Amino acid sequence: MSAAKGTWSVDQVVALLRRISFFEGLPEDDLQRVAGIVKGRALGKGETLFREGEPGDAFYVVFRGAIEILKDEPGGKPEWLAVRRDGAVFGEMSLLDDAPRSATARAAEDTQLLMVEKEHFRQLLGNDALSLRIMRNMAMALRTLNIKHAAAQRPGPSPSAVWGEEPGAYTYGRLVQRALLPRNAPAVEGYDMAAGVSQREDGRGTALWDWFTMADGRAILAAVSAHGQDVPAAHQLAVARALFRHLVPERSGLEGVLGELNNVLAAGALDGLEQPVECALVAVGDGEIEWTSAGQAPGAIIRPDRTVLELSPQGPPLGILEGFQYPSQRLTLQPADALLVAPGVSAAVFKGATDLAATIRDKPAADVVAMLQTALAKVREQLPPGQDTLTLFLRREA
């Protein structure tokens, strides 16, 4: 198939694609598009396709055979994570966020692959049907790998045994959280902004913030909290971040972004397991913000006279009600107005944080966040066990 342009017609490649579960049910036009860019790759048993740490240059679909996914262990035998068999997709994660390969892929037997190179990958993501399939596949794969990692730390017969309170039970989740957090807040003219996560030593790695740039040039701040008892927060945070990085750069508004993420999380949900995601998105523009949120992700605009405008939730937590649409609202910020967001905390705790922020008028945003995090650390007993606190604060300069 790598020589398919000369020996295979597009119709022949389309017929081949129809035999692969990942492409099953796609419209003819979509199959024709894929057939025009897909290539073939054959591996012998034991042959390595790519190694952990290498740049991602393609994603793959297993046509026939099996690919082992391995985690390199310094000076030791690689750790086996998963196997991808006929119809399975893999390798898309590093193309979504331009990160190095997170694991090694090796043929467990003689294997034939379909390959889509990096330059063509985003063409597929521009198609709604194919994009949703790729994201759903990614969500399911991340869930499998993260549950395996966490369970390996605390072997046991039930979720409560895996997600216990003993020290060290959530080391993997905290490592994932630390790797996902950005180093700095964006620099937006006319605004001072900062964000902080508690990253408790006994925490589960439940909170994440990040920022992105939209097609219209606005900066987007995302604050996410995942604290279900049955699914690792690290999984939900990684999925949310990757999907935001895919969805946001193509948009000129927040309308529909949370709806798409919600559908992906709901489609990949495991029956009977609690796995809610609460988040807020804020687009920062010239004198205004655009706001949307899911679940318990309280936000408030704080005026210089200490009056507070609470921002209402826009819908339920993500991943529990497929098809729900999350509206957005645009709000004017006057000079010296501030915005505070703290997902995952109760209304009473957030009110206390808002009152404190209203009294701090002469401090940089980073100092305000540090003071809020210190205050929230003192009310841990009012938070679910192991939950990290997250505060996002911005002020329009006077």
C-alpha positions as CSV (number, residue, x, y, z in Angstrom):
1,M,0.0,0.0,0.0
2,S,2.9,2.4,0.5
3,A,3.2,2.1,-3.3
4,A,-0.5,2.3,-3.6
5,K,-0.5,5.3,-5.8
6,G,0.9,3.2,-8.6
7,T,-0.5,-0.2,-7.9
8,W,-3.8,0.5,-6.2
9,S,-6.7,2.7,-7.4
10,V,-8.5,4.9,-4.9
11,D,-11.6,2.6,-5.2
12,Q,-9.4,-0.4,-4.2
13,V,-8.1,1.5,-1.1
14,V,-11.7,2.5,-0.2
15,A,-12.7,-1.1,-0.3
16,L,-9.8,-1.9,2.0
17,L,-10.8,0.9,4.4
18,R,-14.3,-0.5,4.7
19,R,-12.9,-3.7,6.2
20,I,-11.4,-1.7,9.1
21,S,-13.6,-1.1,12.1
22,F,-12.3,2.5,12.7
23,F,-13.6,3.6,9.4
24,E,-16.8,1.6,9.5
25,G,-19.9,3.5,8.6
26,L,-18.1,6.6,7.3
27,P,-19.7,8.3,4.2
28,E,-18.2,7.6,0.8
29,D,-16.8,11.1,0.5
30,D,-14.8,10.7,3.7
31,L,-13.5,7.3,2.7
32,Q,-12.4,8.8,-0.6
33,R,-10.5,11.5,1.2
34,V,-8.7,9.1,3.5
35,A,-7.9,6.8,0.6
36,G,-6.1,9.7,-1.1
37,I,-3.6,10.2,1.7
38,V,-3.2,6.9,3.5
39,K,0.0,4.9,3.1
40,G,1.0,1.4,4.1
41,R,3.7,0.1,6.4
42,A,4.7,-3.5,7.1
43,L,6.6,-4.7,10.2
44,G,8.1,-8.0,11.0
45,K,7.7,-9.6,14.4
46,G,9.8,-7.7,17.0
47,E,10.4,-4.7,14.8
48,T,10.1,-1.3,16.4
49,L,7.8,1.2,14.8
50,F,8.8,4.2,17.0
51,R,10.4,4.8,20.3
52,E,9.4,6.8,23.4
53,G,10.8,10.3,23.2
54,E,10.9,10.5,19.4
55,P,8.9,13.2,17.6
56,G,5.6,12.1,16.2
57,D,5.4,12.1,12.4
58,A,2.3,9.9,11.8
59,F,-0.6,8.1,13.3
60,Y,-1.5,4.5,12.5
61,V,-4.3,2.0,12.1
62,V,-3.7,-1.7,12.5
63,F,-4.9,-3.4,9.4
64,R,-3.7,-6.9,10.3
65,G,-1.5,-8.1,13.2
66,A,-0.7,-6.6,16.6
67,I,1.4,-3.7,18.0
68,E,2.6,-3.7,21.6
69,I,2.7,-0.4,23.4
70,L,5.7,-0.3,25.9
71,K,7.1,2.1,28.4
72,D,10.8,2.3,28.5
73,E,12.4,1.6,31.9
74,P,16.0,2.9,32.4
75,G,18.4,-0.1,32.6
76,G,15.5,-2.6,32.7
77,K,13.0,-4.5,30.7
78,P,10.4,-2.3,29.1
79,E,7.0,-2.3,30.8
80,W,4.2,-3.7,28.7
81,L,1.2,-1.3,28.6
82,A,-1.2,-2.5,26.0
83,V,-1.7,-4.1,22.6
84,R,-3.4,-2.7,19.5
85,R,-4.9,-5.2,17.2
86,D,-6.9,-5.2,13.9
87,G,-8.8,-1.9,13.4
88,A,-7.2,-0.1,16.4
89,V,-5.8,3.4,16.1
90,F,-2.7,4.6,17.9
91,G,0.0,7.3,17.7
92,E,-2.4,10.3,17.4
93,M,-1.6,11.9,20.8
94,S,1.8,13.3,19.9
95,L,0.3,14.8,16.7
96,L,-2.4,16.6,18.7
97,D,-0.1,18.4,21.1
98,D,3.3,18.1,19.3
99,A,4.8,16.3,22.2
100,P,7.3,13.5,21.8
101,R,6.1,9.9,21.7
102,S,5.0,8.9,25.2
103,A,5.7,5.2,24.6
104,T,7.4,2.7,22.3
105,A,5.4,0.8,19.7
106,R,6.7,-2.6,18.6
107,A,5.2,-5.4,16.4
108,A,4.1,-8.4,18.4
109,E,3.8,-10.4,15.2
110,D,4.0,-9.7,11.5
111,T,1.9,-6.6,11.1
112,Q,0.4,-4.5,8.4
113,L,-0.4,-0.9,9.2
114,L,-2.2,2.0,7.5
115,M,-0.4,5.3,8.1
116,V,-1.4,9.0,7.9
117,E,1.6,11.3,8.0
118,K,1.6,14.4,10.1
119,E,1.1,16.9,7.3
120,H,-2.2,15.1,6.4
121,F,-3.4,14.5,9.9
122,R,-4.9,17.9,10.4
123,Q,-6.8,17.5,7.2
124,L,-8.6,14.6,8.8
125,L,-9.3,16.6,11.9
126,G,-11.0,19.2,9.8
127,N,-13.7,16.7,9.1
128,D,-16.3,16.5,12.0
129,A,-17.0,12.8,11.7
130,L,-13.3,11.7,11.5
131,S,-12.3,14.2,14.2
132,L,-14.8,12.8,16.6
133,R,-13.7,9.2,16.0
134,I,-10.1,10.1,16.5
135,M,-10.9,12.0,19.8
136,R,-13.1,9.2,21.1
137,N,-10.4,6.6,20.3
138,M,-7.9,8.8,22.2
139,A,-10.1,9.1,25.2
140,M,-10.6,5.4,25.4
141,A,-6.9,4.7,25.0
142,L,-5.9,7.2,27.7
143,R,-8.4,5.7,30.1
144,T,-7.0,2.2,29.6
145,L,-3.4,3.3,30.1
146,N,-4.1,5.5,33.1
147,I,-6.2,2.9,34.9
148,K,-3.5,0.3,34.3
149,H,-0.7,2.6,35.7
150,A,-2.7,3.6,38.8
151,A,-3.8,0.0,39.5
152,A,-0.2,-1.2,39.2
153,Q,0.7,1.1,42.1
154,R,-2.0,-0.3,44.4
155,P,-3.1,-3.8,43.2
156,G,-6.5,-4.7,44.5
157,P,-9.9,-6.1,43.6
158,S,-11.9,-3.0,43.6
159,P,-11.8,0.7,42.7
160,S,-11.7,1.7,46.4
161,A,-8.6,-0.4,46.9
162,V,-6.9,1.3,44.0
163,W,-7.9,4.8,44.9
164,G,-7.2,4.6,48.6
165,E,-5.8,7.2,51.0
166,E,-2.4,5.8,51.8
167,P,0.6,7.9,51.0
168,G,1.9,7.4,47.5
169,A,-1.3,6.0,46.1
170,Y,-1.7,8.9,43.6
171,T,2.0,9.5,42.6
172,Y,1.2,8.8,39.0
173,G,-1.7,11.2,38.9
174,R,0.5,14.0,40.4
175,L,3.3,13.3,37.9
176,V,0.8,13.6,35.0
177,Q,-0.6,16.8,36.5
178,R,2.8,18.3,36.8
179,A,3.7,17.5,33.2
180,L,0.5,19.1,31.9
181,L,0.6,22.4,33.8
182,P,2.0,25.3,31.8
183,R,5.0,27.3,33.0
184,N,3.5,30.8,32.7
185,A,0.2,32.6,32.1
186,P,-0.2,34.3,28.7
187,A,0.8,37.9,28.3
188,V,-2.3,39.8,27.2
189,E,-2.0,43.6,26.7
190,G,-4.1,45.4,29.3
191,Y,-4.4,42.5,31.7
192,D,-2.6,41.0,34.6
193,M,-3.3,37.3,35.1
194,A,-2.1,34.3,37.0
195,A,-3.3,30.8,38.0
196,G,-2.2,28.3,40.6
197,V,-2.8,24.7,41.6
198,S,-2.1,23.5,45.2
199,Q,-0.3,20.3,44.0
200,R,-0.6,18.8,47.5
201,E,1.8,16.0,48.4
202,D,-1.3,13.9,49.5
203,G,-3.4,15.1,46.5
204,R,-4.7,13.1,43.6
205,G,-3.7,15.5,40.9
206,T,-7.3,16.6,40.4
207,A,-6.9,20.1,39.0
208,L,-5.3,21.6,35.9
209,W,-5.2,25.0,34.2
210,D,-3.9,25.9,30.7
211,W,-4.1,28.5,28.0
212,F,-4.5,28.5,24.3
213,T,-4.9,31.0,21.4
214,M,-8.1,31.1,19.3
215,A,-8.3,31.8,15.6
216,D,-9.3,35.4,16.3
217,G,-6.1,35.9,18.4
218,R,-7.8,35.9,21.8
219,A,-6.2,34.1,24.7
220,I,-8.3,31.3,26.3
221,L,-7.8,30.4,29.9
222,A,-9.0,26.9,30.9
223,A,-9.5,25.8,34.5
224,V,-10.4,22.1,34.9
225,S,-11.2,19.9,38.0
226,A,-11.7,16.1,37.8
227,H,-12.4,14.4,41.1
228,G,-14.5,11.3,40.5
229,Q,-13.7,8.4,42.8
230,D,-13.6,5.6,40.2
231,V,-11.5,7.0,37.3
232,P,-8.1,8.6,37.6
233,A,-8.2,12.3,37.5
234,A,-5.0,12.2,35.4
235,H,-6.9,10.6,32.6
236,Q,-9.7,13.1,32.5
237,L,-7.3,16.0,32.7
238,A,-5.1,14.7,29.9
239,V,-8.1,14.1,27.6
240,A,-9.6,17.6,28.4
241,R,-6.3,19.3,27.7
242,A,-5.6,17.5,24.4
243,L,-9.1,18.1,23.1
244,F,-8.9,21.8,24.1
245,R,-5.7,22.1,22.2
246,H,-7.4,20.5,19.1
247,L,-10.7,22.4,19.3
248,V,-9.7,25.9,20.4
249,P,-7.2,27.1,17.7
250,E,-9.8,26.7,15.0
251,R,-12.5,28.7,16.8
252,S,-13.5,32.3,17.0
253,G,-15.8,31.8,20.0
254,L,-16.4,29.5,22.9
255,E,-19.9,28.4,21.8
256,G,-19.9,24.6,21.2
257,V,-16.4,23.9,22.5
258,L,-17.6,22.3,25.8
259,G,-20.4,20.5,23.9
260,E,-17.9,18.7,21.8
261,L,-15.7,17.8,24.7
262,N,-18.7,16.6,26.6
263,N,-19.7,14.3,23.8
264,V,-16.2,12.7,23.6
265,L,-16.1,12.1,27.4
266,A,-19.7,10.8,27.5
267,A,-19.0,8.4,24.5
268,G,-16.0,7.0,26.3
269,A,-17.6,6.8,29.8
270,L,-17.6,3.5,31.6
271,D,-21.0,2.4,32.9
272,G,-21.4,2.7,36.7
273,L,-18.2,4.6,37.3
274,E,-18.2,8.2,38.6
275,Q,-16.0,10.4,36.4
276,P,-17.3,14.0,36.3
277,V,-15.2,16.9,34.9
278,E,-15.9,20.5,35.9
279,C,-14.3,23.3,34.1
280,A,-14.5,26.9,33.0
281,L,-13.2,28.6,29.9
282,V,-12.5,32.3,29.7
283,A,-11.7,34.1,26.4
284,V,-9.9,37.4,27.1
285,G,-10.5,40.2,24.6
286,D,-10.2,44.0,24.4
287,G,-12.3,45.1,27.4
288,E,-14.5,42.0,27.6
289,I,-14.4,38.3,28.4
290,E,-16.3,35.4,27.0
291,W,-17.3,32.8,29.6
292,T,-18.6,29.3,29.6
293,S,-18.5,26.6,32.2
294,A,-19.6,23.0,33.1
295,G,-20.5,21.7,36.5
296,Q,-19.4,23.3,39.8
297,A,-16.9,25.8,38.3
298,P,-17.8,29.1,40.0
299,G,-16.7,32.4,38.7
300,A,-17.2,36.0,39.6
301,I,-16.4,39.5,38.4
302,I,-15.2,41.7,41.3
303,R,-15.6,45.4,40.8
304,P,-13.3,48.1,42.4
305,D,-16.1,49.0,44.9
306,R,-16.1,45.3,46.0
307,T,-19.4,44.5,44.4
308,V,-19.5,41.0,42.9
309,L,-21.2,39.7,39.8
310,E,-21.5,35.9,40.0
311,L,-21.2,34.0,36.8
312,S,-23.8,31.4,36.5
313,P,-23.0,27.8,35.5
314,Q,-23.8,26.9,31.9
315,G,-24.5,23.2,32.3
316,P,-23.8,19.9,34.1
317,P,-20.4,18.4,34.6
318,L,-18.8,17.1,31.4
319,G,-19.2,13.5,30.4
320,I,-22.5,12.6,32.1
321,L,-25.1,13.9,29.6
322,E,-24.2,13.4,25.9
323,G,-25.6,16.0,23.6
324,F,-25.9,18.8,26.0
325,Q,-25.0,22.2,24.6
326,Y,-23.1,24.7,26.7
327,P,-23.8,28.3,25.8
328,S,-21.3,31.2,26.4
329,Q,-21.8,34.7,27.4
330,R,-19.8,37.9,26.8
331,L,-19.3,40.3,29.6
332,T,-17.7,43.8,29.7
333,L,-14.7,44.4,32.0
334,Q,-14.1,48.0,33.1
335,P,-10.6,49.1,34.2
336,A,-9.6,47.6,37.5
337,D,-12.4,44.9,37.3
338,A,-11.1,41.4,38.2
339,L,-12.3,37.9,37.5
340,L,-11.9,34.9,39.8
341,V,-12.5,31.3,38.9
342,A,-12.1,28.3,41.2
343,P,-13.6,25.0,39.9
344,G,-14.5,22.2,42.2
345,V,-15.1,24.2,45.4
346,S,-18.4,24.7,47.1
347,A,-20.4,27.9,46.9
348,A,-19.5,28.8,50.5
349,V,-15.8,28.3,50.0
350,F,-15.8,30.3,46.8
351,K,-17.7,33.2,48.5
352,G,-14.9,33.3,51.1
353,A,-12.3,33.4,48.3
354,T,-14.2,36.1,46.5
355,D,-14.4,38.2,49.6
356,L,-10.7,37.9,50.2
357,A,-9.8,38.7,46.6
358,A,-12.0,41.8,46.8
359,T,-9.9,43.2,49.6
360,I,-6.6,42.8,47.7
361,R,-6.5,45.8,45.3
362,D,-2.8,46.7,45.1
363,K,-1.2,43.3,44.6
364,P,-0.1,41.6,41.3
365,A,-2.2,38.8,40.1
366,A,0.4,36.2,41.0
367,D,0.4,37.4,44.6
368,V,-3.4,37.3,44.8
369,V,-3.4,33.7,43.6
370,A,-0.7,32.8,46.2
371,M,-2.7,34.3,49.0
372,L,-5.9,32.6,47.8
373,Q,-4.2,29.2,47.7
374,T,-2.9,29.7,51.2
375,A,-6.4,30.6,52.4
376,L,-7.9,27.6,50.6
377,A,-5.3,25.3,52.2
378,K,-6.8,26.1,55.6
379,V,-10.2,24.9,54.6
380,R,-9.2,21.5,53.2
381,E,-11.7,19.8,55.5
382,Q,-14.5,21.3,53.4
383,L,-13.1,19.8,50.2
384,P,-13.3,16.1,49.0
385,P,-10.3,14.0,50.2
386,G,-7.2,14.5,48.1
387,Q,-8.7,17.3,46.0
388,D,-6.3,20.0,44.8
389,T,-7.5,23.6,44.8
390,L,-7.2,25.7,41.6
391,T,-7.6,29.5,41.4
392,L,-7.5,31.6,38.2
393,F,-7.4,35.3,38.6
394,L,-7.1,38.2,36.1
395,R,-7.5,41.9,36.4
396,R,-8.0,44.5,33.7
397,E,-5.4,47.2,34.2
398,A,-6.6,50.6,35.2
